[in-house]
């Protein structure tokens, strides 16, 4: 991501990627700082996304924080100390927008697994994922009115409003509230809220379901929803053409006629 030229990356922290068959695992690995993101970690995240998109066998990506105490506790505050003007803030928010937009455009469904804290940039990352599984007691928010006195970009504020609703976004930003997963349970924000010891089982179950279904249909539907976030009636002829023109579509029609499960190949 683009960052103010005066900034120096801190040495600690990385975003690790492991691909196990058709599942990609992205791990935010800086547990001593609650996985707060350094500039390098944002770049690592971008590189992980590029590698996933270049690996056609991947069907779903799972994002998780190391250490079990946090998903991502925002951007490392130490990196803001060299900001000298509002232009540094504009450049920073533009860089965050690019990173989050790239995650939004990843070619496979995404699952955020949240233990502990998902605040600031961490909430933006989790919020951009298609699905969220939270451990009981996990907390979410953007307490910038109480902490740094900065602000969010319109793009990221808009994404939060579309998923959580304007009332919760105002409570999180204007009042600096940090609701638990249980507080947000009625919003439809989570696929599941489970005790920490049940997370792995819930992750495996969701991944199994995603892997069983037609990948082109999933990709086209995700891209249509993304375009709908930008305009009311987007042009999607290219997506419809790709779906109906795929071998998977004809394979599905033939399999349905015989009452047997289709074997999806993503082409």
Phi and psi in degrees as a GROMACS rama.xvg file:
@    title "Ramachandran Plot"
@    xaxis  label "Phi"
@    yaxis  label "Psi"
@TYPE xy
-77.9045  135.905  UNK-2
-134.884  158.251  UNK-3
-54.1489  137.951  UNK-4
-63.9236  -21.1134  UNK-5
-79.7443  -9.53153  UNK-6
-80.0128  146.197  UNK-7
-118.68  129.995  UNK-8
-64.3893  140.289  UNK-9
-77.9094  152.77  UNK-10
-75.0393  -29.8086  UNK-11
-80.8059  153.823  UNK-12
97.814  143.708  UNK-13
-155.967  160.65  UNK-14
-112.465  116.353  UNK-15
-97.6582  144.413  UNK-16
-122.401  130.799  UNK-17
-132.089  132.454  UNK-18
-111.239  118.735  UNK-19
-116.402  95.1829  UNK-20
66.1381  -116.973  UNK-21
-102.879  14.2735  UNK-22
-119.788  129.673  UNK-23
-103.371  135.829  UNK-24
-114.998  118.766  UNK-25
-105.393  122.774  UNK-26
-120.113  124.09  UNK-27
-84.3857  110.689  UNK-28
-115.811  84.5755  UNK-29
-155.042  58.4759  UNK-30
-63.1822  -26.6413  UNK-31
-66.806  -16.5407  UNK-32
-121.763  29.6716  UNK-33
52.75  33.2738  UNK-34
60.6572  27.4742  UNK-35
-59.1692  136.813  UNK-36
-81.4645  128.652  UNK-37
-92.3515  167.248  UNK-38
-57.1092  -39.4036  UNK-39
-63.0108  -37.8814  UNK-40
-66.3777  -37.1267  UNK-41
-62.6318  -40.3735  UNK-42
-66.4378  -39.5968  UNK-43
-59.9177  -41.0767  UNK-44
-61.3689  -44.712  UNK-45
-60.1884  -41.8031  UNK-46
-65.4963  -38.3797  UNK-47
-62.8995  -41.8226  UNK-48
-62.3367  -43.555  UNK-49
-61.2353  -41.1693  UNK-50
-67.3544  -39.4406  UNK-51
-62.5758  -44.8156  UNK-52
-64.6751  -24.455  UNK-53
-89.5032  2.08682  UNK-54
-114.727  95.8039  UNK-55
-65.1185  -16.3542  UNK-56
-78.5908  -15.6529  UNK-57
-73.4966  133.465  UNK-58
-112.81  -20.7758  UNK-59
-156.415  148.454  UNK-60
-118.163  132.092  UNK-61
-110.004  123.251  UNK-62
-108.15  132.076  UNK-63
-153.13  148.791  UNK-64
-88.9899  146.11  UNK-65
-78.1249  151.559  UNK-66
93.3607  -16.2836  UNK-67
76.4545  1.58143  UNK-68
-105.289  -14.8938  UNK-69
-160.81  149.177  UNK-70
-78.0631  -74.1568  UNK-71
-148.61  125.004  UNK-72
-94.2677  51.8192  UNK-73
78.6825  -165.763  UNK-74
-88.1973  141.616  UNK-75
-55.6896  117.327  UNK-76
-62.7045  -29.7933  UNK-77
-57.7057  -26.606  UNK-78
-74.3556  -14.5903  UNK-79
-84.9853  -9.04811  UNK-80
-68.2351  -21.0177  UNK-81
-96.7485  6.36521  UNK-82
-67.5472  130.805  UNK-83
-112.454  -19.4793  UNK-84
-153.137  172.728  UNK-85
-60.7313  -26.148  UNK-86
-65.0935  -32.3568  UNK-87
-61.6943  -39.0899  UNK-88
-65.9508  -41.6555  UNK-89
-60.5823  -44.5228  UNK-90
-64.7192  -41.5497  UNK-91
-62.7219  -50.2324  UNK-92
-63.9434  -34.7366  UNK-93
-63.7048  -41.2282  UNK-94
-64.6239  -42.3998  UNK-95
-61.9033  -44.2577  UNK-96
-55.7797  -44.4398  UNK-97
-64.0131  -40.8525  UNK-98
-66.0427  -46.9948  UNK-99
-66.8506  -40.295  UNK-100
-62.8539  -36.1641  UNK-101
-67.1238  -40.8205  UNK-102
-62.2511  -39.6525  UNK-103
-62.0646  -29.4215  UNK-104
-95.7834  5.40273  UNK-105
-57.1245  149.448  UNK-106
-81.7292  -7.06225  UNK-107
-124.306  157.721  UNK-108
-59.8499  150.428  UNK-109
-123.803  143.556  UNK-110
-126.961  120.919  UNK-111
-94.5442  126.82  UNK-112
-107.329  111.617  UNK-113
-109.508  117.348  UNK-114
-117.159  134.819  UNK-115
72.7687  -124.948  UNK-116
-97.9846  135.567  UNK-117
-133.675  92.1454  UNK-118
-128.828  156.29  UNK-119
57.1664  -124.648  UNK-120
-60.5386  -28.9935  UNK-121
-65.7202  -40.0766  UNK-122
-65.7509  -39.7734  UNK-123
-60.0843  -40.7491  UNK-124
-67.7336  -49.8416  UNK-125
-61.7924  -38.646  UNK-126
-66.1191  -29.4372  UNK-127
-77.6086  -20.7278  UNK-128
-67.686  156.121  UNK-129
-70.4747  -36.3443  UNK-130
-133.949  154.935  UNK-131
-136.283  130.738  UNK-132
-116.614  128.326  UNK-133
-117.858  143.079  UNK-134
-76.7792  147.06  UNK-135
-54.9272  137.973  UNK-136
86.3189  -6.34591  UNK-137
-59.5915  146.443  UNK-138
-122.825  147.895  UNK-139
-134.445  145.252  UNK-140
167.451  177.195  UNK-141
-138.645  74.0124  UNK-142
-81.0527  38.3421  UNK-143
-67.3213  -25.7823  UNK-144
-68.9493  -20.1644  UNK-145
-101.648  -22.8873  UNK-146
-105.553  -80.0115  UNK-147
-89.6333  -25.3414  UNK-148
74.4825  25.3639  UNK-149
-97.71  -160.794  UNK-150
-147.005  175.133  UNK-151
-105.807  157.893  UNK-152
-72.4267  159.686  UNK-153
-62.9026  -36.9847  UNK-154
-63.231  -47.3566  UNK-155
-72.9289  -35.0124  UNK-156
-64.7939  -39.1038  UNK-157
-64.0229  -40.426  UNK-158
-62.4218  -42.2714  UNK-159
-63.3495  -41.4036  UNK-160
-63.9454  -37.7213  UNK-161
-70.044  -30.3508  UNK-162
-95.4534  -39.6055  UNK-163
-98.6057  -20.5019  UNK-164
92.0093  149.808  UNK-165
-65.0579  -32.5614  UNK-166
-64.2703  -47.0821  UNK-167
-67.7669  -36.094  UNK-168
-63.2795  -40.8213  UNK-169
-65.0809  -40.1216  UNK-170
-64.182  -40.0403  UNK-171
-70.7713  -37.2554  UNK-172
-92.4514  -51.1062  UNK-173
-76.3272  -35.0177  UNK-174
-104.702  -2.49595  UNK-175
57.7806  34.3039  UNK-176
-73.9863  148.705  UNK-177
-124.467  78.4969  UNK-178
-65.6493  152.454  UNK-179
-83.7478  169.031  UNK-180
-58.4457  -38.0284  UNK-181
-64.1306  -36.2252  UNK-182
-61.5773  -33.4068  UNK-183
-95.8619  6.7508  UNK-184
-59.621  -35.1752  UNK-185
-80.8531  -0.752271  UNK-186
-86.5912  -11.4463  UNK-187
78.1743  12.998  UNK-188
-71.9237  -27.2488  UNK-189
-112.836  143.572  UNK-190
-71.5842  -36.7155  UNK-191
-160.031  150.367  UNK-192
-123.491  117.003  UNK-193
-136.586  159.166  UNK-194
-59.7518  150.718  UNK-195
-52.1005  -36.2936  UNK-196
-70.7679  -12.2307  UNK-197
-101.159  2.33905  UNK-198
-61.2883  -48.5712  UNK-199
-60.2167  -40.4969  UNK-200
-64.7514  -39.6801  UNK-201
-67.892  -38.7612  UNK-202
-62.3881  -47.3177  UNK-203
-61.923  -39.5399  UNK-204
-64.7059  -45.4165  UNK-205
-66.7079  -42.3737  UNK-206
-61.3848  -40.1378  UNK-207
-62.0049  -41.8724  UNK-208
-65.3611  -42.3879  UNK-209
-65.0718  -35.91  UNK-210
-74.1751  -19.6287  UNK-211
-81.3097  -13.8392  UNK-212
-105.703  166.991  UNK-213
-65.3455  114.968  UNK-214
-66.6994  -32.5706  UNK-215
-70.2152  -42.474  UNK-216
-57.758  -43.917  UNK-217
-63.425  -46.382  UNK-218
-63.6263  -45.7378  UNK-219
-64.3805  -42.0292  UNK-220
-65.1854  -42.0822  UNK-221
-62.5142  -42.0874  UNK-222
-68.4622  -37.2542  UNK-223
-62.4197  -44.2335  UNK-224
-62.7275  -37.8339  UNK-225
-63.7666  -44.0044  UNK-226
-65.6839  -34.3998  UNK-227
-64.2991  -24.872  UNK-228
-69.5852  -19.0426  UNK-229
-101.316  -27.9663  UNK-230
-153.778  155.277  UNK-231
-68.1608  -42.9678  UNK-232
-130.19  76.2687  UNK-233
-69.8735  156.805  UNK-234
-80.1583  120.51  UNK-235
-128.884  23.2032  UNK-236
-56.9721  -36.2646  UNK-237
-62.8424  -36.913  UNK-238
-72.9443  -43.0917  UNK-239
-61.4742  -43.705  UNK-240
-60.6239  -43.1632  UNK-241
-62.4113  -41.4594  UNK-242
-69.5833  -53.3326  UNK-243
-72.0201  -20.4777  UNK-244
-90.7082  2.34968  UNK-245
-82.7962  155.439  UNK-246
-64.2345  -35.0173  UNK-247
-58.3755  -40.7384  UNK-248
-60.8644  -48.5831  UNK-249
-66.7515  -34.8288  UNK-250
-64.9999  -41.2418  UNK-251
-65.3612  -42.1855  UNK-252
-61.8043  -44.7587  UNK-253
-64.7167  -42.0597  UNK-254
-67.531  -39.1775  UNK-255
-62.1205  -37.5928  UNK-256
-65.8172  -23.4736  UNK-257
-102.071  -3.77262  UNK-258
74.9593  20.3918  UNK-259
-110.967  151.447  UNK-260
-65.0407  140.284  UNK-261
-75.1705  149.925  UNK-262
-102.935  100.759  UNK-263
-78.0277  134.754  UNK-264
-120.667  -4.44245  UNK-265
74.9808  29.4712  UNK-266
